[in-house]
Amino acid sequence: MDTIVIGGGPAGLTAAILIKRGDPQRNVVVLEGHRQLGGRAATDNRNGHLVNQGPHALYLGGAATEVLRRIGIDPAGGPAPTRGAFARYRGRSEVLPTGVSSLLRSSMLSPGEKVSLGRTLAGLARIDSTTFAGVSAAEWIDSVASSTTARELLGALVRLSTYSADLESLSAQVAVSQLQLSGKGVRYLDRGWSTMVDALAQCAATLGVVVETGSPVRHAEPDRGRWVVHTDDAEIGADAVVLAGLSPHTAARLSGSEALHDFASRAEVVTAACLDVGLVAAPRPERAFMLGIDEPTYFSLHSRAADLGSGDVLHALRYGGPPDDGDDVRTDLERIVEEMQPGWRSAAETTRFLPRAVVIHALATAAAGGYAGRPDVVVQDAPGVYLAGDWVGARGHLLDASMASATAAAQALAESGIGVG
Ligand SMILES: Cc1cc2nc3c(=O)[nH]c(=O)nc-3n(C[C@H](O)[C@H](O)[C@H](O)COP(=O)(O)OP(=O)(O)OC[C@H]3O[C@@H](n4cnc5c(N)ncnc54)[C@H](O)[C@@H]3O)c2cc1C
C-alpha cells in the first residue's frame, strides 16, 4: 500500500498528488534530496528579488497547464514582453519579427523572404508534427526557409521555444510542436515558479502525502516483490517507486534497469549558461526582450511581465552553455545586458551566473525518432518502478514532458493493481 516518489520537483509532486487522489488509502511519501522543494523550478529570494534558475515560461497550451488546471492550480502572471522586441543580427539590433506587423517592419528580410517566412509561420498550425519525428530541425528549416537569413531567424525561434541549440540533433517534431505551442502564448509567473511548486506542495499536504526534504535517496533494491529505498538515515519499504525528475543516469542506477542504462549512455543533455540579475530598477524598462539570430543568445526583463518582488529581475542566457571557457560566456552575457540595460551594474543588487544549467536531461532527437524514442513511464525490466521527467513518455517538451509523464505514471500505477487493497 506504500508508494515512494523520489524527487520533489514538479514531476514528483504532481505524481504524488495524482496517485493519492486516485487511491486515498495508499500511503504516498515524497523524498526530496534538497532542503527546498521544486528542483529546477525553484525560485530563490535574493535580497527581495524572486529569481528563477534562469528564464522560465509556462506554455499555456501545453500539458503542464492542463494538468495544473486539473489539480486546481492556475498560477497568475503575464505574457513574455516581446512587443517591441529586438533581434541581434550581424552585431546590430533589429526589430524581432514576432507577428505580422513586426515581420513587415523588420529590415532583416527582403519583401520576398517576409512573404515566404510569413507563409511558413501562418501554416504551422495545420502541420502534423509527428510526420517530422525522424527529421532533424535543421533539415526541416532548410526545407521551408528560402534564404540564409530566413533560416537563421527560424532557427532562433526554434531555439527560443525548445531551448536546444543543436538543431542537427533535435527532432523537427519537437521544433514544430513547440513553435505551435508558442503561438498559444507563454506566461511568466508572479513570484516565480515557486508559486506553482508551493501550490503543488500545499495540495499534496492537504491530501495527506508525506513530503520529506533533505532526504537524498542513495540506493534502492528489489526485495521479494517490493522495493527497499535507502536514504542516509532510513530504509523504507514500498510496493512501488516513482523516479520523478531524476537524470537518466540516476534513474538507471536506482532501478538497476539495463534498458535505462542503455538510454542514459546515449542521452544528449541540453544545457544553458544563465546570468540572473536583480536590480533596484531597470535603467531602460522598455528594452525588455532580445533574441540572438546568428548567435545562441537571449535576454528578457522578466519583471516587466510578472511580479518578482522588489525592483526588477532580468535573465540573459546562452543556449548550449559555454563552448569552452565559462568566464568568456559570462563576459558575453554581461555585454548583452549592458546593450539592453545600459548602466545596469550600478543598479544590480544580486547577480548569479549558472555556467551549465541542465535544462533537459535528454533531448528528443531525430535519430531516436522524436518523442517516440523516449522511455515509457513503466520500466519493464524493473517491475514496480515508474518514471516521470523531462525525458520520459511520448508527450511534450520541458516541463510539459515532466507533467505529462507524471500523469501517465500515476495512471499506469493505478492500472497495475500494485499495492491495491
Ligand atoms: C535555465 C532553465 C530554464 C528553463 N526554462 C523553462 C521554460 O521556460 N519552460 C519550461 O517548461 N521548462 C523550463 N525549464 C525546465 C524546467 O525547470 C523543468 O522541466 C522542470 O523543473 C522539471 O521538473 P522535474 O520535477 O521533472 O525535475 P526537477 O525540477 O529537476 O526536480 C527533480 C527533483 O529531484 C530531486 N532529486 C534528484 N535526485 C534525487 C535523489 N537521489 N533523491 C531525492 N531527490 C532527488 C532534485 O533535488 C529535484 O528537486 C528550464 C530549466 C532551466 C535549467
The ligand as a Gaussian input file, in Angstrom:
#p B3LYP/6-31G(d) Opt

LIG

0 1
 C       17.735000      27.588000     -17.219000
 C       16.442000      26.809000     -17.311000
 C       15.364000      27.359000     -17.950000
 C       14.166000      26.638000     -18.087000
 N       13.091000      27.217000     -18.708000
 C       11.960000      26.520000     -18.871000
 C       10.836000      27.094000     -19.533000
 O       10.886000      28.249000     -19.940000
 N        9.722000      26.346000     -19.680000
 C        9.650000      25.052000     -19.249000
 O        8.614000      24.398000     -19.433000
 N       10.689000      24.485000     -18.605000
 C       11.836000      25.187000     -18.413000
 N       12.897000      24.630000     -17.768000
 C       12.790000      23.234000     -17.346000
 C       12.024000      23.048000     -16.054000
 O       12.670000      23.728000     -15.000000
 C       11.986000      21.562000     -15.800000
 O       11.346000      20.928000     -16.901000
 C       11.223000      21.156000     -14.541000
 O       11.779000      21.745000     -13.401000
 C       11.308000      19.642000     -14.455000
 O       10.674000      19.193000     -13.276000
 P       11.058000      17.776000     -12.716000
 O       10.302000      17.573000     -11.483000
 O       10.949000      16.777000     -13.814000
 O       12.629000      17.868000     -12.419000
 P       13.375000      18.815000     -11.364000
 O       12.752000      20.145000     -11.320000
 O       14.821000      18.743000     -11.719000
 O       13.139000      18.087000      -9.969000
 C       13.790000      16.873000      -9.673000
 C       13.989000      16.794000      -8.162000
 O       14.528000      15.512000      -7.829000
 C       15.459000      15.691000      -6.763000
 N       16.380000      14.532000      -6.743000
 C       17.314000      14.197000      -7.671000
 N       17.952000      13.070000      -7.284000
 C       17.421000      12.710000      -6.082000
 C       17.674000      11.640000      -5.177000
 N       18.613000      10.697000      -5.413000
 N       16.945000      11.582000      -4.045000
 C       15.972000      12.504000      -3.769000
 N       15.711000      13.548000      -4.592000
 C       16.422000      13.634000      -5.739000
 C       16.152000      17.002000      -7.133000
 O       16.775000      17.570000      -5.992000
 C       14.972000      17.831000      -7.640000
 O       14.370000      18.585000      -6.627000
 C       14.084000      25.328000     -17.576000
 C       15.176000      24.772000     -16.891000
 C       16.343000      25.505000     -16.761000
 C       17.518000      24.893000     -16.039000

